[in-house]
Amino acid sequence: MTWTSRLGAEFIGTFLLTFTIGCNILSKSGLFGVLSIAFSLMVMTYAVGPVSGGHFNPAVTTAVFLANKLMLEDFLAYIGVQLVAGCLGGLAFSFLFGKTAPLEPSAGFTGYQAGLVECLYTLMLCFVYLTTVSTKAAKGNQYFGTAIGFVIIAAGYGAGAVSGAALNPAVALGMDVTSAKEYDFGWCMVYWVAEFLGAALACGIHRIVHMEEYGGDETKTMFKKCLSEFLGTFFLTLTVGLCALGNRDNGAALGIGACLMCMIYALHNVSGAHFNPAVTITVLLGGRNKMTKGDGNPYACAAAYIFSQLLGGVVGGGAYAELYGFQTTALAKLTLGPQDGFNIYQACLGEAFFTFIVCFTVLATATIPAFPSSFVDACEDEYVNTKGGSIAKWEMEGGHTVTDEMTKAQNFLLASKPENRAGVVANWRWRAADMSGFCIGMSLVVGVVAVGGISGAVLNPAIAVGIEFASFMSGGPTSFHYMLPLYCAKNIEGAMLAALALRTTHIYEWRQPLGKEEPIGEDAAQSVDAAPLLPAAQSGGAVPAEEVEAD
């Protein structure tokens, strides 16, 4: 792309984002204001992301530059254009409304607290950008814009009650400059320090969990996996606390679900993105080598994951307690136990059932083999439309690699009757990998809305531990001896039921190889003995078609 087109894209995106933020603040749009801002970022990321990268934020540009993904001259030009666009966006919404929107901490919070929350959620925003846009492991995904936009939903409903959730030096400058006559100018400096620090930290963490991007070890070591689980659980617990304390009856469910979705998309290719001991247990019980992919002891891996998640819950609980100054009165709004008007039996039933829903969604969408849409298109051309060489073209032009799972899938198509192959491909599309993070995040929204008023909808032992830790640190009531073990037990009960349910609904995942029992469906009726073989993607020779599980 030309220099002009890239800078033009950054200007339009940053201007629109700043203008949208100001309009929503001054019009007092309420619950849907956060969605408006988040969707403006999402749509512009999809619209001009292929042109400029879709930064619209000096902090994101800084993170990309520090990750060696941007040249110095581009870095300087991008930031200059973004800052100008932010100021013009601020002038535009001020002219439209005839008044300004101040940049300052929310009432009752200090500059330190506002700066801390801006740093943390800018870190989250930049990290999600780096992992979904600038990482080779995520190449070709279609969820990048959704993941980036939904960070604003998580931050808006959580951090918004503390700092306003600017998360963007250009937005901060635009708001501070245009309100300088009516309010004290200078808060943008505090926000800038926090936001640029968050960008630097995001790059540092990215260099650890994706060190292969920087010439390091390509293997997914246990340390990287545990760091991934810690980070995701930390942000999830932090967001639960902030959303519950700041927007208990409004956007809490959307903010929590959005946070989970974003962190799944950011880290699913590192650790599997469990962020919940109940999920780790259900994946372990689900078998099929999904815990370690056949590499290492699954029980040791599960134990390491659970320890990391619990630690993330504790640190996350401590973080939101710190942001509220360890105020016993404020933190008393978020405790374990049945809510007003309900008893412990009702709370336990709600926790068990909706933990089951979350865990079952994880198993059914994230552990069942699925393939990138581009690979499915290539298979359709190759085996349904009989356009030879489509798979080879997909590999060569896209820089993709055919995995063992993909090779098995091709063998299954070859073993199927030609008239049934279109149906097989359609099934793959239904289970598109790009939707799993969204489905899991929204399953959490389902639970929080449905039983939040009954049990609090914790649905996660690590979050339960974090809530108890925050209450303990603030001198509030705790229930380490009773309510915490009970909630954890019900969450684990839901996880166990989910693993059992998957064996009922997805029985083909445990079927014997074709030819050794009754075939599944008409397309398996054809003898596979004479079916051609494709070479395995890795060592081990060809994969016989009769060893491919039927979908």
RODO-2510 file (C-alpha; in nm, 4 decimals, decimal comma):
residues 551
     n   res          X          Y          Z
     1     m     0,0000     0,0000     0,0000
     2     t     0,1127     0,3570    -0,0648
     3     w     0,2226     0,5897     0,2107
     4     t    -0,0779     0,8148     0,1521
     5     s    -0,3314     0,5318     0,1701
     6     r    -0,1879     0,3950     0,4954
     7     l    -0,1765     0,7311     0,6701
     8     g    -0,5214     0,8156     0,5369
     9     a    -0,6578     0,4920     0,6814
    10     e    -0,5046     0,5666     1,0217
    11     f    -0,6439     0,9204     1,0177
    12     i    -0,9985     0,8098     0,9321
    13     g    -0,9988     0,5298     1,1878
    14     t    -0,8604     0,7411     1,4736
    15     f    -1,0874     1,0363     1,3931
    16     l    -1,3965     0,8142     1,3863
    17     l    -1,3018     0,6439     1,7129
    18     t    -1,2428     0,9742     1,8966
    19     f    -1,5568     1,1331     1,7537
    20     t    -1,7673     0,8291     1,8492
    21     i    -1,6313     0,8297     2,2054
    22     g    -1,7113     1,1976     2,2516
    23     c    -2,0605     1,1670     2,1061
    24     n    -2,1461     0,8776     2,3359
    25     i    -2,0146     1,0561     2,6443
    26     l    -2,1942     1,3825     2,5756
    27     s    -2,5198     1,2198     2,4666
    28     k    -2,5137     1,0000     2,7793
    29     s    -2,5949     0,6921     2,5731
    30     g    -2,5686     0,4629     2,8755
    31     l    -2,5411     0,0866     2,8380
    32     f    -2,5100     0,0901     2,4602
    33     g    -2,2466     0,3616     2,4504
    34     v    -1,9688     0,1124     2,5174
    35     l    -2,1006    -0,1112     2,2392
    36     s    -2,1056     0,1825     1,9977
    37     i    -1,7418     0,2648     2,0718
    38     a    -1,6308    -0,0987     2,0554
    39     f    -1,8100    -0,1603     1,7270
    40     s    -1,6623     0,1551     1,5727
    41     l    -1,3161     0,0164     1,6450
    42     m    -1,4145    -0,3290     1,5208
    43     v    -1,5643    -0,2167     1,1900
    44     m    -1,2745     0,0159     1,1098
    45     t    -1,0277    -0,2604     1,1910
    46     y    -1,1975    -0,4829     0,9354
    47     a    -1,2462    -0,1949     0,6901
    48     v    -0,8924    -0,0558     0,6690
    49     g    -0,6885    -0,3063     0,8684
    50     p    -0,5606    -0,4618     0,5429
    51     v    -0,4453    -0,1151     0,4343
    52     s    -0,2586     0,0217     0,7356
    53     g    -0,2799    -0,2521     0,9969
    54     g    -0,5682    -0,0775     1,1715
    55     h    -0,3830     0,0679     1,4708
    56     f    -0,5785     0,3934     1,5345
    57     n    -0,3887     0,4189     1,8612
    58     p    -0,0330     0,5378     1,9393
    59     a    -0,0064     0,2723     2,2116
    60     v    -0,0836    -0,0059     1,9629
    61     t     0,1599     0,1455     1,7130
    62     t     0,4256     0,1522     1,9854
    63     a     0,3653    -0,2136     2,0731
    64     v     0,3904    -0,3127     1,7063
    65     f     0,7102    -0,1095     1,6674
    66     l     0,8684    -0,2651     1,9774
    67     a     0,7756    -0,6070     1,8378
    68     n     0,9852    -0,5292     1,5278
    69     k     0,6762    -0,5298     1,3065
    70     l     0,6991    -0,1629     1,1978
    71     m     0,9736     0,0578     1,0540
    72     l     1,0840     0,3691     1,2430
    73     e     0,9597     0,6118     0,9784
    74     d     0,6192     0,4422     0,9743
    75     f     0,6090     0,4465     1,3544
    76     l     0,6678     0,8213     1,3709
    77     a     0,4288     0,8996     1,0870
    78     y     0,1516     0,6813     1,2275
    79     i     0,1709     0,8410     1,5728
    80     g     0,1770     1,1922     1,4271
    81     v    -0,1328     1,1279     1,2143
    82     q    -0,3152     0,9575     1,5027
    83     l    -0,2530     1,2478     1,7415
    84     v    -0,3734     1,5021     1,4840
    85     a    -0,6816     1,2894     1,4122
    86     g    -0,7532     1,2604     1,7852
    87     c    -0,7422     1,6372     1,8319
    88     l    -0,9631     1,6997     1,5270
    89     g    -1,2059     1,4322     1,6452
    90     g    -1,2243     1,6076     1,9813
    91     l    -1,2912     1,9428     1,8149
    92     a    -1,5602     1,7819     1,5980
    93     f    -1,7683     1,6369     1,8816
    94     s    -1,7220     1,9544     2,0890
    95     f    -1,8524     2,1633     1,7975
    96     l    -2,1448     1,9261     1,7444
    97     f    -2,2624     1,9367     2,1073
    98     g    -2,1434     2,2822     2,2024
    99     k    -1,9648     2,1440     2,5049
   100     t    -1,6666     1,9262     2,5907
   101     a    -1,5976     1,5920     2,7562
   102     p    -1,3277     1,6114     3,0259
   103     l    -1,0485     1,3589     3,0633
   104     e    -1,0071     1,2766     3,4309
   105     p    -1,0477     0,9927     3,6820
   106     s    -1,4040     0,9097     3,7797
   107     a    -1,5394     1,0539     4,1039
   108     g    -1,3889     0,8841     4,4075
   109     f    -1,0767     0,7603     4,2289
   110     t    -0,7220     0,8982     4,2241
   111     g    -0,4785     0,9536     3,9409
   112     y    -0,2865     0,6475     4,0544
   113     q    -0,5922     0,4246     4,0323
   114     a    -0,6911     0,5654     3,6939
   115     g    -0,3366     0,5239     3,5649
   116     l    -0,3161     0,1646     3,6897
   117     v    -0,6372     0,0561     3,5210
   118     e    -0,5419     0,2387     3,1988
   119     c    -0,2075     0,0573     3,1991
   120     l    -0,3643    -0,2847     3,2532
   121     y    -0,6343    -0,2583     2,9874
   122     t    -0,4053    -0,0896     2,7351
   123     l    -0,1751    -0,3864     2,7925
   124     m    -0,4694    -0,6145     2,7179
   125     l    -0,5637    -0,4209     2,4025
   126     c    -0,2092    -0,4164     2,2645
   127     f    -0,1511    -0,7813     2,3530
   128     v    -0,4703    -0,8921     2,1797
   129     y    -0,3678    -0,6897     1,8739
   130     l    -0,0201    -0,8439     1,8626
   131     t    -0,1451    -1,1998     1,9047
   132     t    -0,4336    -1,1811     1,6566
   133     v    -0,2832    -0,9554     1,3879
   134     s     0,0961    -0,9653     1,4135
   135     t     0,1615    -1,3290     1,5033
   136     k     0,2308    -1,5969     1,2423
   137     a     0,0395    -1,8604     1,4408
   138     a    -0,2790    -1,6569     1,3907
   139     k    -0,2263    -1,5958     1,0189
   140     g    -0,5416    -1,6049     0,8109
   141     n    -0,7886    -1,5756     1,0992
   142     q    -1,1150    -1,3849     1,0602
   143     y    -1,1671    -1,2995     1,4266
   144     f    -0,8962    -1,0341     1,4680
   145     g    -1,1268    -0,7321     1,4381
   146     t    -1,3875    -0,8827     1,6694
   147     a    -1,1254    -0,9656     1,9333
   148     i    -0,9771    -0,6151     1,9226
   149     g    -1,3149    -0,4416     1,9342
   150     f    -1,4418    -0,6551     2,2195
   151     v    -1,1483    -0,5488     2,4385
   152     i    -1,3258    -0,2136     2,4539
   153     i    -1,6409    -0,3859     2,5811
   154     a    -1,4426    -0,5576     2,8566
   155     a    -1,2624    -0,2366     2,9503
   156     g    -1,5608    -0,0057     2,9067
   157     y    -1,7859    -0,1908     3,1486
   158     g    -1,5035    -0,2533     3,3937
   159     a    -1,2320     0,0128     3,3790
   160     g    -1,4790     0,2772     3,2621
   161     a    -1,6044     0,3275     3,6171
   162     v    -1,2501     0,4110     3,7309
   163     s    -1,0780     0,6066     3,4526
   164     g    -1,3240     0,6336     3,1648
   165     a    -1,1281     0,3645     2,9752
   166     a    -0,9554     0,5813     2,7142
   167     l    -0,6794     0,3235     2,6441
   168     n    -0,5552     0,5486     2,3635
   169     p    -0,3134     0,8461     2,3823
   170     a    -0,4733     1,0061     2,0742
   171     v    -0,8190     0,9946     2,2328
   172     a    -0,6772     1,1198     2,5637
   173     l    -0,5077     1,4141     2,3916
   174     g    -0,8162     1,5015     2,1884
   175     m    -1,0381     1,5090     2,4968
   176     d    -0,7872     1,6961     2,7134
   177     v    -0,7074     1,9641     2,4549
   178     t    -1,0686     2,0428     2,3700
   179     s    -1,1706     2,0681     2,7375
   180     a    -0,8689     2,2738     2,8491
   181     k    -1,0693     2,5972     2,8948
   182     e    -1,3296     2,4397     3,1218
   183     y    -1,1239     2,1787     3,3066
   184     d    -0,7650     2,1403     3,4180
   185     f    -0,5372     2,0411     3,1294
   186     g    -0,2716     1,7785     3,1934
   187     w    -0,4483     1,4552     3,2735
   188     c    -0,3495     1,3302     2,9300
   189     m     0,0104     1,3142     3,0516
   190     v    -0,0868     1,0740     3,3306
   191     y    -0,2873     0,8644     3,0878
   192     w    -0,0055     0,8677     2,8321
   193     v     0,2510     0,7320     3,0784
   194     a     0,0151     0,4522     3,1794
   195     e    -0,0890     0,3655     2,8232
   196     f     0,2595     0,3600     2,6745
   197     l     0,3789     0,1525     2,9700
   198     g     0,0955    -0,0918     2,8988
   199     a     0,2070    -0,1118     2,5357
   200     a     0,5650    -0,1910     2,6364
   201     l     0,4505    -0,4599     2,8808
   202     a     0,2276    -0,6136     2,6125
   203     c     0,5243    -0,6441     2,3792
   204     g     0,7371    -0,7964     2,6554
   205     i     0,4770    -1,0632     2,7302
   206     h     0,4310    -1,1297     2,3588
   207     r     0,8054    -1,1901     2,3266
   208     i     0,7769    -1,4594     2,5937
   209     v     0,4652    -1,6476     2,4842
   210     h     0,5545    -1,6170     2,1151
   211     m     0,9323    -1,6158     2,1315
   212     e     0,9391    -1,8014     1,7969
   213     e     0,8437    -1,4660     1,6409
   214     y     1,1777    -1,3270     1,7601
   215     g     1,4071    -1,6159     1,6704
   216     g     1,3548    -1,8089     1,9932
   217     d     1,2369    -2,1607     2,0725
   218     e     0,9311    -2,2626     1,8710
   219     t     0,8182    -2,5286     2,1176
   220     k     0,5263    -2,4541     2,3486
   221     t     0,7069    -2,4990     2,6776
   222     m     0,5174    -2,5486     3,0008
   223     f     0,6325    -2,2061     3,1207
   224     k     0,4726    -2,0331     2,8218
   225     k     0,1537    -2,2312     2,8687
   226     c     0,1353    -2,1534     3,2391
   227     l     0,2062    -1,7844     3,1760
   228     s    -0,0767    -1,7888     2,9216
   229     e    -0,3168    -1,9439     3,1726
   230     f    -0,2097    -1,6996     3,4441
   231     l    -0,2525    -1,3966     3,2194
   232     g    -0,5950    -1,4963     3,0897
   233     t    -0,7278    -1,5834     3,4360
   234     f    -0,5852    -1,2613     3,5797
   235     f    -0,7670    -1,0423     3,3281
   236     l    -1,0856    -1,2442     3,3611
   237     t    -1,0875    -1,2117     3,7423
   238     l    -0,9965    -0,8433     3,7244
   239     t    -1,2798    -0,7776     3,4784
   240     v    -1,5294    -0,9757     3,6859
   241     g    -1,4437    -0,7644     3,9886
   242     l    -1,4522    -0,4290     3,8103
   243     c    -1,7696    -0,5059     3,6146
   244     a    -1,9518    -0,6339     3,9213
   245     l    -1,8493    -0,3387     4,1368
   246     g    -1,8923    -0,0692     3,8727
   247     n    -2,1852    -0,1909     3,6599
   248     r    -2,3528    -0,4627     3,8614
   249     d    -2,6928    -0,4349     3,6935
   250     n    -2,5896    -0,3103     3,3505
   251     g    -2,3053    -0,4291     3,1325
   252     a    -2,1304    -0,6690     3,3712
   253     a    -2,2252    -0,9830     3,1783
   254     l    -2,1177    -0,8381     2,8413
   255     g    -1,7895    -0,7100     2,9808
   256     i    -1,7006    -1,0428     3,1434
   257     g    -1,7934    -1,2490     2,8376
   258     a    -1,6043    -1,0117     2,6084
   259     c    -1,2923    -1,0406     2,8240
   260     l    -1,3009    -1,4192     2,8105
   261     m    -1,3558    -1,4167     2,4351
   262     c    -1,0659    -1,1764     2,3680
   263     m    -0,8188    -1,3681     2,5819
   264     i    -0,9217    -1,6987     2,4213
   265     y    -0,8504    -1,5579     2,0772
   266     a    -0,5212    -1,4137     2,2032
   267     l    -0,3866    -1,7285     2,3707
   268     h    -0,5704    -2,0340     2,2365
   269     n    -0,2728    -2,1285     2,0204
   270     v    -0,0380    -2,1212     2,3208
   271     s    -0,2103    -2,3109     2,6019
   272     g    -0,5602    -2,3840     2,4748
   273     a    -0,6899    -2,0855     2,6761
   274     h    -0,8727    -2,2582     2,9617
   275     f    -0,8487    -1,9829     3,2283
   276     n    -1,0712    -2,1937     3,4530
   277     p    -0,9851    -2,5034     3,6621
   278     a    -1,3268    -2,6460     3,5765
   279     v    -1,2471    -2,6200     3,2047
   280     t    -0,9075    -2,7824     3,2563
   281     i    -1,0751    -3,0703     3,4418
   282     t    -1,3387    -3,1177     3,1721
   283     v    -1,0734    -3,1184     2,8973
   284     l    -0,8714    -3,3722     3,0957
   285     l    -1,1747    -3,5959     3,1463
   286     g    -1,2706    -3,5535     2,7814
   287     g    -0,9627    -3,7558     2,6852
   288     r    -0,8431    -3,7850     2,3232
   289     n    -0,5057    -3,6274     2,4163
   290     k    -0,6599    -3,2798     2,4139
   291     m    -0,4842    -3,1774     2,7347
   292     t    -0,1303    -3,2157     2,6018
   293     k    -0,1852    -3,3150     2,2358
   294     g    -0,0005    -3,6367     2,3168
   295     d     0,3115    -3,4538     2,4374
   296     g     0,3718    -3,4979     2,8099
   297     n     0,1796    -3,6182     3,1116
   298     p    -0,1782    -3,4818     3,0956
   299     y    -0,2239    -3,4960     3,4733
   300     a     0,0944    -3,2996     3,5394
   301     c    -0,0070    -3,0480     3,2733
   302     a    -0,3536    -3,0114     3,4282
   303     a    -0,2031    -2,9583     3,7732
   304     a     0,0308    -2,6881     3,6391
   305     y    -0,2585    -2,5185     3,4592
   306     i    -0,4789    -2,5191     3,7687
   307     f    -0,2013    -2,3760     3,9856
   308     s    -0,1425    -2,0968     3,7297
   309     q    -0,5158    -2,0240     3,7098
   310     l    -0,5546    -2,0059     4,0868
   311     l    -0,2545    -1,7737     4,1075
   312     g    -0,4055    -1,5588     3,8331
   313     g    -0,7312    -1,5467     4,0278
   314     v    -0,5546    -1,4362     4,3445
   315     v    -0,3547    -1,1627     4,1691
   316     g    -0,6626    -1,0510     3,9747
   317     g    -0,8637    -1,0289     4,2964
   318     g    -0,5865    -0,8320     4,4604
   319     a    -0,5717    -0,5973     4,1594
   320     y    -0,9379    -0,4977     4,1640
   321     a    -0,9229    -0,4649     4,5434
   322     e    -0,6271    -0,2285     4,5004
   323     l    -0,8180    -0,0248     4,2438
   324     y    -1,0976     0,0207     4,4955
   325     g    -0,8499     0,1070     4,7709
   326     f    -0,9312    -0,2107     4,9669
   327     q    -1,2519    -0,0412     5,0801
   328     t    -1,4551    -0,2953     5,2748
   329     t    -1,7852    -0,1254     5,1943
   330     a    -1,7254    -0,1189     4,8176
   331     l    -1,5868    -0,4726     4,7962
   332     a    -1,8732    -0,6102     5,0061
   333     k    -2,0873    -0,5915     4,6898
   334     l    -1,8949    -0,8897     4,5512
   335     t    -1,8878    -1,1939     4,7798
   336     l    -1,9538    -1,5645     4,7406
   337     g    -2,2936    -1,6986     4,8355
   338     p    -2,6602    -1,6868     4,7366
   339     q    -2,7987    -1,3451     4,6498
   340     d    -3,0877    -1,1820     4,8331
   341     g    -3,4040    -1,3913     4,8236
   342     f    -3,2339    -1,7209     4,7332
   343     n    -3,0910    -2,0084     4,9349
   344     i    -2,7721    -2,2088     4,9078
   345     y    -2,9369    -2,4988     4,7250
   346     q    -3,0611    -2,2724     4,4472
   347     a    -2,7203    -2,1064     4,4214
   348     c    -2,5417    -2,4415     4,3974
   349     l    -2,7792    -2,5653     4,1274
   350     g    -2,7219    -2,2497     3,9235
   351     e    -2,3427    -2,2755     3,9593
   352     a    -2,3335    -2,6425     3,8583
   353     f    -2,5654    -2,6091     3,5591
   354     f    -2,4108    -2,3022     3,4000
   355     t    -2,0557    -2,4245     3,4631
   356     f    -2,1727    -2,7303     3,2717
   357     i    -2,2867    -2,5024     2,9857
   358     v    -1,9508    -2,3216     2,9709
   359     c    -1,7492    -2,6458     2,9868
   360     f    -1,9654    -2,8238     2,7313
   361     t    -1,9307    -2,5278     2,4936
   362     v    -1,5526    -2,5447     2,5303
   363     l    -1,5469    -2,9180     2,4588
   364     a    -1,7855    -2,9027     2,1638
   365     t    -1,6345    -2,5987     1,9909
   366     a    -1,2666    -2,5965     2,0865
   367     t    -1,1686    -2,9644     2,1145
   368     i    -1,3546    -3,1063     1,8148
   369     p    -1,1282    -3,0889     1,5065
   370     a    -1,1986    -2,7849     1,2942
   371     f    -1,0130    -2,6248     1,0095
   372     p    -0,9485    -2,2741     0,8735
   373     s    -1,2071    -2,1541     0,6256
   374     s    -0,9429    -2,1188     0,3542
   375     f    -0,8479    -2,4865     0,3928
   376     v    -1,2138    -2,5897     0,3742
   377     d    -1,2505    -2,3851     0,0533
   378     a    -0,9462    -2,5579    -0,0939
   379     c    -1,0828    -2,9021    -0,0026
   380     e    -1,4151    -2,8165    -0,1616
   381     d    -1,2421    -2,7178    -0,4848
   382     e    -1,0141    -3,0218    -0,4776
   383     y    -1,2562    -3,2993    -0,3833
   384     v    -1,6063    -3,1643    -0,4514
   385     n    -1,5523    -2,9443    -0,7556
   386     t    -1,2623    -3,1631    -0,8747
   387     k    -1,0266    -2,8725    -0,9341
   388     g    -0,6936    -3,0459    -0,9056
   389     g    -0,4056    -2,8772    -0,7274
   390     s    -0,6238    -2,6622    -0,5000
   391     i    -0,4611    -2,7883    -0,1797
   392     a    -0,1118    -2,7365    -0,3214
   393     k    -0,2122    -2,3856    -0,4291
   394     w    -0,3484    -2,3157    -0,0799
   395     e    -0,0154    -2,4199     0,0710
   396     m     0,1997    -2,2279    -0,1765
   397     e     0,0097    -1,8991    -0,2037
   398     g    -0,0934    -1,8684     0,1594
   399     g     0,2219    -2,0013     0,3180
   400     h     0,0158    -2,2618     0,5049
   401     t     0,1164    -2,6049     0,6298
   402     v    -0,1024    -2,9135     0,6094
   403     t    -0,1258    -3,0692     0,9558
   404     d    -0,1886    -3,4350     1,0396
   405     e    -0,5519    -3,3527     1,1214
   406     m    -0,5899    -3,1952     0,7774
   407     t    -0,4337    -3,4973     0,6102
   408     k    -0,6770    -3,7279     0,7899
   409     a    -0,9626    -3,5048     0,6809
   410     q    -0,8543    -3,5271     0,3178
   411     n    -0,8309    -3,9044     0,3437
   412     f    -1,1827    -3,9143     0,4801
   413     l    -1,3058    -3,7139     0,1818
   414     l    -1,1262    -3,9515    -0,0550
   415     a    -1,2925    -4,2479     0,1172
   416     s    -1,6372    -4,0900     0,0929
   417     k    -1,8764    -4,1245    -0,1969
   418     p    -1,8403    -3,8268    -0,4330
   419     e    -2,2058    -3,7297    -0,3870
   420     n    -2,1595    -3,7104    -0,0078
   421     r    -1,8430    -3,5017    -0,0017
   422     a    -2,0272    -3,1687    -0,0170
   423     g    -2,2088    -3,2580     0,3050
   424     v    -1,8826    -3,3406     0,4807
   425     v    -1,7345    -3,0057     0,3790
   426     a    -2,0508    -2,8282     0,4949
   427     n    -2,0066    -2,9916     0,8364
   428     w    -1,6540    -2,8546     0,8588
   429     r    -1,7820    -2,5068     0,7849
   430     w    -2,0377    -2,5368     1,0633
   431     r    -1,7580    -2,6094     1,3053
   432     a    -1,5431    -2,3164     1,1930
   433     a    -1,2550    -2,2612     1,4324
   434     d    -1,2901    -1,8843     1,4166
   435     m    -1,6183    -1,8962     1,6094
   436     s    -1,5105    -2,1026     1,9111
   437     g    -1,3833    -1,8086     2,1182
   438     f    -1,7001    -1,6118     2,0547
   439     c    -1,9189    -1,9088     2,1499
   440     i    -1,7311    -1,9718     2,4745
   441     g    -1,7381    -1,6047     2,5735
   442     m    -2,1091    -1,5804     2,5042
   443     s    -2,1764    -1,8989     2,7031
   444     l    -2,0394    -1,7101     3,0018
   445     v    -2,2728    -1,4181     2,9246
   446     v    -2,5607    -1,6681     2,9258
   447     g    -2,4704    -1,7862     3,2752
   448     v    -2,4027    -1,4436     3,4244
   449     v    -2,7342    -1,3052     3,3030
   450     a    -2,9326    -1,6172     3,3950
   451     v    -2,8078    -1,6857     3,7491
   452     g    -2,6082    -1,3766     3,8402
   453     g    -2,8958    -1,2709     4,0604
   454     i    -2,9119    -1,6140     4,2254
   455     s    -2,5560    -1,7308     4,2891
   456     g    -2,3451    -1,4464     4,1538
   457     a    -2,2578    -1,6672     3,8535
   458     v    -1,8944    -1,7290     3,9437
   459     l    -1,8684    -2,0485     3,7309
   460     n    -1,4929    -2,0635     3,7861
   461     p    -1,3000    -2,1827     4,0949
   462     a    -1,0115    -1,9453     4,0205
   463     i    -1,2451    -1,6462     4,0216
   464     a    -1,4031    -1,7741     4,3448
   465     v    -1,0576    -1,7838     4,5052
   466     g    -0,9853    -1,4331     4,3749
   467     i    -1,3101    -1,2968     4,5196
   468     e    -1,2365    -1,4499     4,8588
   469     f    -0,8805    -1,3170     4,8521
   470     a    -1,0004    -0,9634     4,7734
   471     s    -1,2531    -0,9808     5,0543
   472     f    -0,9892    -1,1109     5,2953
   473     m    -0,7395    -0,8377     5,2030
   474     s    -1,0013    -0,5675     5,2576
   475     g    -1,1021    -0,7022     5,5973
   476     g    -1,4428    -0,8098     5,4744
   477     p    -1,6321    -1,1357     5,5363
   478     t    -1,4764    -1,4546     5,4017
   479     s    -1,5935    -1,8138     5,3679
   480     f    -1,2763    -2,0110     5,2994
   481     h    -1,4081    -2,2940     5,5164
   482     y    -1,7558    -2,3264     5,3664
   483     m    -1,8773    -2,1245     5,0666
   484     l    -1,5528    -2,1364     4,8675
   485     p    -1,5174    -2,5185     4,8785
   486     l    -1,8883    -2,5554     4,8027
   487     y    -1,8776    -2,3301     4,4964
   488     c    -1,5613    -2,5002     4,3695
   489     a    -1,7196    -2,8429     4,4154
   490     k    -2,0267    -2,7399     4,2153
   491     n    -1,8116    -2,5948     3,9393
   492     i    -1,6161    -2,9203     3,9173
   493     e    -1,9415    -3,1164     3,9205
   494     g    -2,0559    -2,9194     3,6166
   495     a    -1,7226    -2,9897     3,4460
   496     m    -1,7576    -3,3636     3,4998
   497     l    -2,1127    -3,3659     3,3617
   498     a    -1,9934    -3,1760     3,0529
   499     a    -1,7290    -3,4390     2,9769
   500     l    -1,9934    -3,7115     3,0122
   501     a    -2,2389    -3,5226     2,7903
   502     l    -1,9838    -3,4850     2,5104
   503     r    -1,9413    -3,8616     2,4959
   504     t    -2,3151    -3,8800     2,4272
   505     t    -2,3560    -3,5991     2,1748
   506     h    -2,0256    -3,6487     1,9898
   507     i    -1,9954    -4,0257     2,0087
   508     y    -1,8025    -4,0418     1,6816
   509     e    -1,5027    -3,8919     1,8607
   510     w    -1,4652    -4,2254     2,0427
   511     r    -1,5715    -4,4596     1,7593
   512     q    -1,3501    -4,7454     1,6484
   513     p    -1,1737    -4,6970     1,3118
   514     l    -1,3986    -4,7500     1,0107
   515     g    -1,4247    -5,1138     0,9039
   516     k    -1,3959    -5,2410     1,2621
   517     e    -1,7548    -5,1641     1,3558
   518     e    -2,0701    -5,0559     1,1827
   519     p    -1,9895    -4,7542     0,9595
   520     i    -2,1407    -4,4192     1,0474
   521     g    -2,3586    -4,2751     0,7735
   522     e    -2,3885    -4,3625     0,4067
   523     d    -2,0617    -4,2049     0,3067
   524     a    -1,8785    -4,4546     0,5292
   525     a    -2,0456    -4,7522     0,3646
   526     q    -1,8102    -4,7557     0,0713
   527     s    -1,5090    -4,9781     0,1182
   528     v    -1,2014    -4,7772     0,2021
   529     d    -0,9465    -5,0464     0,1315
   530     a    -0,8804    -4,9157    -0,2174
   531     a    -0,8909    -4,5481    -0,1216
   532     p    -0,5782    -4,3521    -0,2150
   533     l    -0,3435    -4,2389     0,0568
   534     l    -0,2061    -3,8939     0,1214
   535     p     0,1331    -3,8570     0,2869
   536     a     0,1173    -3,7642     0,6539
   537     a     0,1914    -3,4032     0,7332
   538     q     0,4644    -3,5177     0,9694
   539     s     0,6742    -3,8305     1,0152
   540     g     0,4968    -4,1617     1,0501
   541     g     0,4091    -4,2463     0,6909
   542     a     0,0770    -4,2402     0,5139
   543     v    -0,2496    -4,2226     0,7038
   544     p    -0,4855    -4,5030     0,5921
   545     a    -0,8357    -4,3805     0,5238
   546     e    -0,9824    -4,6512     0,7475
   547     e    -0,8075    -4,4914     1,0457
   548     v    -0,9866    -4,1636     0,9940
   549     e    -1,2695    -4,0952     1,2360
   550     a    -1,6019    -4,0198     1,0784
   551     d    -1,7552    -3,6807     1,1242
***
